[in-house]
């Protein structure tokens, strides 16, 4: 259990004047607190007045835009005219945003204000960076006569600043009434609900992994019992000896195959050039694409002739390589005796025959197949059990982290409610 959870549990102990608040009732409780604050500070009337003022500004600006767009046709500069019309179009789009539902609440209005602030700032920034910010006299021309009174600030900018001022004034009134604390607490509730959902999902995953783990453990135990029964037979003793022999042969074969693969990999680039010179040689493409399989099937070891020819072509300069690569290949081909590939081929063939011979020598083939199947399954279940155990440990740790985060949000909710709203409550998080 994390330190935050422990702290919340200590603080959650019964104290005088403490009000218990179930999580399921917290949203309704917050709405009630917000309503009381709004009534006390007359915010409903302030909200109504604010919305009406924004509607008035929208109507005023819509009327002005109709007139200004007509006068924009008086502009002689096509670029300037296009820029002004574009601003008027963006302003109309902005005004479309200033539409409100019949019933508005403080929280919804504050959300709208966040968007409103960004839209006003974006439009103001665009206009202030344009020539229209200072060259707007055309909108005052009436019947070809320019207005005598000089206007210093662009009238569109004036309206946008006025709208932004109304927003700031309303938000200040809300701040004074401390309704913003209700919004903060609502955000805490949302965080808590998201965390609770996450914890529930994690716990479901833990349960799912535990069920799979139980099944895997049961299957693992069954295979261990099956193997134990067979280990107690004389047949298994003979099998163990055979398996050791086969394992040693497999290891010897793998080492030789790795050596051969490295040898042909180092020759690959030179063999590609050789194929271009000798396109009729059928075996070279196979050695390039699948050297080990081709080598095992190359009973006559035709590759030996290819390598002799390749070495001669390199030495005569008919195959051009980088000096470093040429020296490497000369050393490689020179270091291998003429019998290297022949001996390797014989050895691989002999190992293969030995493995087959040992397998066939074991009389109870069904016993061998069954033991190998059991051991294969047992290895699989051991791996599965290990993976599932690691997943359970990880998920349980993650759940504890989320529970600590949940306890922290719970503590902060109670702290804000007490310090900002004067409400001493204990938020009860029911089982989830």
N, C-alpha and C positions, 0 to 999 in steps of 0.2 A: 504494500500500500504506500502511495506517495505522500510526501510531506504536506502537499496541499489538501489532500483528502483528510488527513489526520487533523489538520488545522480547522477545516470546515466542521468536522465532527465535534471538535471541542467547542467551537463557537456555536454549534447548533444545540448545545445543551440548554435545557429549560432555564430561562431567566425571567425576571419580573417584567411585565409589559410586553413580552414577546408574542407576536401574532403568527400563528401557523398558516402558511399559504401553500396549498397543494399546487404542483406545477400545472396541473390541468386547469386550474382556475386563475393562473397568473395573468394571462392575457386579458381576461375580463376585469381583473383587479386593476390592471394598468389603465385600461380604457376608462374605468371609473375615476381613477386618480387624475387622469388627463382632463376628463370632463369637469371635475371639481376645480382644477386650476384654471381652465378656460373660462368657467363661469365667474370665478373670483376676480379674474383680471379682464373680464369683458372681451375675451378674445374672439368670441363668435361674431360680435358686432365688428370688431377690427377686421376679421377675415372677410366678412360681407362687404365692408367698405373697400378693402384692398382689391377684391375681385372686381367690384364695380369700377374702381379707378382704372384698373388694367383694361377693362372693357371700353371705357371712355377713351383711353389713349389709343386703343386699337381702332375704334371708329374714327377718331380724329385723323390718325395717320392714313387710314384707308382712303378717306376723302382727299387728303393732301396728295397721296400717290396718284390718284386719278388725274388731278390737275398737273402734277409735276411730269407725268409721263407724256401728256399732251405737249408740254413746253419743251420736252427733251428733243422734239422734232425740229426745234429752232436751231439746234447745235449744228455747226457747219463741219466740224471735225468728225468723220465717221468713227474713228477709234474712241474719241471722247464720248460720243453719243452711245456707242455700244457698251462702254463701261458703265455709264449712268443707268441705262436700261437694265443692265445686269444687276446692279445694286438694288434697283427698285423691285426687280423680280425676287431677289433674295429676301428683301424686306417683307414682301407679301407672303413668302413661305414662312418667315418668322411669325407674322401676324396670325397665320393659320394655327400656329402652336398655342396662341393665346385664346383658346376656347376652353371652357370649364363646364364640368358637370353641374346639374341643378343643385345637388347636395355636395358640398365640399367640406372636408374636415382639415384640421390643422396639419396633421401628419402628411396627408396627400398634398397639401399646398406647399409644404416644405420640400417634398420630393420634386414637385414641379419647379420650385424656385432654384434648385440645384441645376436643372437643365436650362432654365431661363437665364441664369447668370452666365453660363457657358455660351449660350447662343448670342446674347447681347454683346459679350466681350469679343466673340469671334467676328460679328458683323461690324462692330466699332473699329476693330483692328484693321479690317479690310478697307473700310472707308477712309480711315485716317492715313493709310499708306497711299491712297490714290489722289489724283489731281482734283477729283470731285470734292474732297474735303475742304478745299479753298476756292475752287472755281465753281460756284453754284448760283451766280447772279441771274442766270437764265430763268430760274424758277420764279423770279419776282417781276419778270417782264409782263406787262399788261397792254395788249393792243399795240405792241411795238414800242411802248414807252417804258423805260427802266425806272424802277422805284427809286425815289431820292434817298430814302432812309437806308443807311448802310447797316447791314447785318454782319456781325463779326463771326458768329458760330453757325456752322451749317445746320439748318433747321432739322434735317433728318437725325443728325448727331444729337441735337438738343432733345428730341423726343426719346431717343434710345437712352440717353443719360437720365432723363426723367423717369422712364420705366424702371431702370436699374435702381434709382433712388427710392422708388416706391417699394421695391423688393427689400432693400436694405432696411428701410423704416419698419416694415412689417416684421422682418426677422429679429430686429432689435426688440420689438414689443414682445415677441414670443420668448426671446432670451430672458427678458426681464421677468416674465411670468414663470420661467424655469420649466416650460413645457418640454424643452429639448432633453431634459433628464428622462422624461417618459420615453422619448425616442431611443435614447441610449439603452434604457432598460429593455425596450422591445427588441433591440438588436441583440442584447444578451440572451433573451428568450429564444431568438432564432438560432443563435450559436449553440445554446443548450440543446435545442431540439435536433439540430444537425449532428451534434456530438452523440446524443442518445441514439439516433438512427445508426450512426457509424458503429457505436459499441454493440448495438443489437446485431448488425450485420457481421461484425467480427465474431461475436459469440456463436452465431449460426454456423460460421465457417469452422470455428473450433469444434463444435459439436459434430459437424460433418467429417472433419479430419479424425476426430476421436473414434467415430463409428468405423471409418475405413481402417484406422489403426487396429482396432479390435479384431476386425476380419482378417487383416494381414497377419497379426500375431497368432491367431488361431490356425491359419493355414501354415504359418512358419512352424508352429509347434507340431502340427500333424506330419509335416515333412521330416522334421527332426526325429520324430518317433519312428517313421518308416525307415529312415536311414539307420537309426540305432538298431532296429530289428535285423537288418541285413548285415550290419557290422559284426554281429555276434555269430556269424556263420563261417564255416571253413571256406566257402566259395568267395566270400568277400576278402579273406586274407590273400588268396591267389589273385584276386582282382586288384588289390592294392599294389601288389608287386608289378602287375602288368601296367597299371596306371602310371607308376613311377617311371617305368621304362619308356612308355609312350610320351610322358611329359618331357623327359630328357631328349627324346628324339625330336619332339615338336620344337623345343628350344634350339637344338642344333640346326634344324631346318630353317627356322626363322632367322637365325644369325647369318646363315649362308645366303638366304634370299635377300636380306637387307644389304649384304655386301654386293651382290649382283645388281640389285636395283640402283645402288649408288654408282656402280661402274657404268651401267648403260645410261644413267641420267647425265653423267659427266660427258658422255659421247654424243648426246642428243643433238646438239647444235651442229657438230661435224657430220653426223648421219643425215641431217636435213640437207646440208650442202651436197653430200654424196648422192642423195636421192635425185637432186636436180641434174647431176652429171650422169647418173646411171638410172634413168627412170624405168628401165625395163626390169630392174632387179626387184622381184616381187616381195622378197622377205624383209627388206629394209623398212618399209612403212609399218610393218607389224612390230618390228623391234622398237620403232619410235613411239607407237601408240600403246603397246602392251608388251614390254620387254620380257617380263618374267614368264608369262604364259607362252610366248613365242619361243623362248629359250628352252623350256621344258618339252615343247613339241618339235623342236629342231633336232631330230634324231641324227641327221648327218652333219650337224654343226656347220651349216653353210655360212654362218656369221663369221667363222674364222677366216674364210677367204675374203669376206667383205672387209674385215679389219686390216688384213695384210694389204689389200688394195688401198684402203683408206690411208694407211700410214705412208704408203708410197706416194699417193697424191698430195699429202700434206708436205712431205719432204721435197717433192718436185715443185711445189708452189702452185699446183693446179687447183688446190682448195685453199683459198685465202682466209686466214684467221688473224685476229689480233695477236700481236707478238706474245703477250702474256698467256693467251689461251693456247696458242700453238706450242709453246714450251711445255705447258701443263699436259697437253695431250700426248706429246712425244714422250714425256716421262711416264705417263700413265700406260701407254701401249708398250713402252720399252720395259717397264717394271714387271709386266705380266709375261710369264713364260708361255711357250707355244702350247703347253699342256694345261694352262690355267682353266680355260673354259671347258676343255674335255674332262678334266678331273672334277670340276664343279658339277658338270652334267651327270657324271657317273655317281657322284656322291649324293646328289639330290634324288636321283632314281633309286639308289640303294636305300636311302632313308625312307622314301615312300614305301618301298617293298617291305622294309622292316616293320613299319607301322601297321601295314595291312596284314603282315604275317603274325604279329603279336595279337592283333584283334581276332584273327581267324583261329589262332591257337587256343584262345579261351573258349572252352566247350559250351558254357552256358551263356549264349549270346543274349538271350532275353534278360537274364540277370544284369548283364553289363549295360544294356540299353536302359533298363529300368533305373539302375543306380545313377547313371549319368543324367537321366531325366529328373530324378529326385534332387540331385545336387544342383542342377541348373535352376529348378524351381526354388530351392532353398536359398540360393544366392539372390534370386530375384526378390523373394519376400524379405530377406535381410535388408536389401537396399531400400525396398519400399517402406519397411518399418522405420529405418533410419531417417528417410526423407520426411515421413509423416510426423515423427517425433520432433524433428527440427521445426516443421511448420507449426505444430501445436505450441511449442515454446515461443516461437516468434510472434504468433497471433495473440497468445496470452499476454506477452509483454506489451504488444501494441494496444491491447484492450486496457491494460493498466495505465498506459500513457494517456489514452483518451479519457479514462475515468478521472485522472488527475486534472486534465484540461477541463473536464465537466465540473469538477469540484471547485476549480479556480473561478470559472464563470459564475457558479452558484454563489461563491463567496463575494465576488465583485457586485453581483446583483443586490445582495443583502446590504453590502457596504454603501452603495450608491443610494439605495432606498432609505437607509437610515440617515446618511449625512446630507443628502440633497432634498429628500421629501419628508424627513422626520418620521419615517415609518420603520419601527423596529420589528422586522419580520424574519421568519425562518422559512425559506423556500424548500419545500419537501419534494424531492425527486422520487416519484413512485417507481416501483420495479418496472424495468423495461428490458 
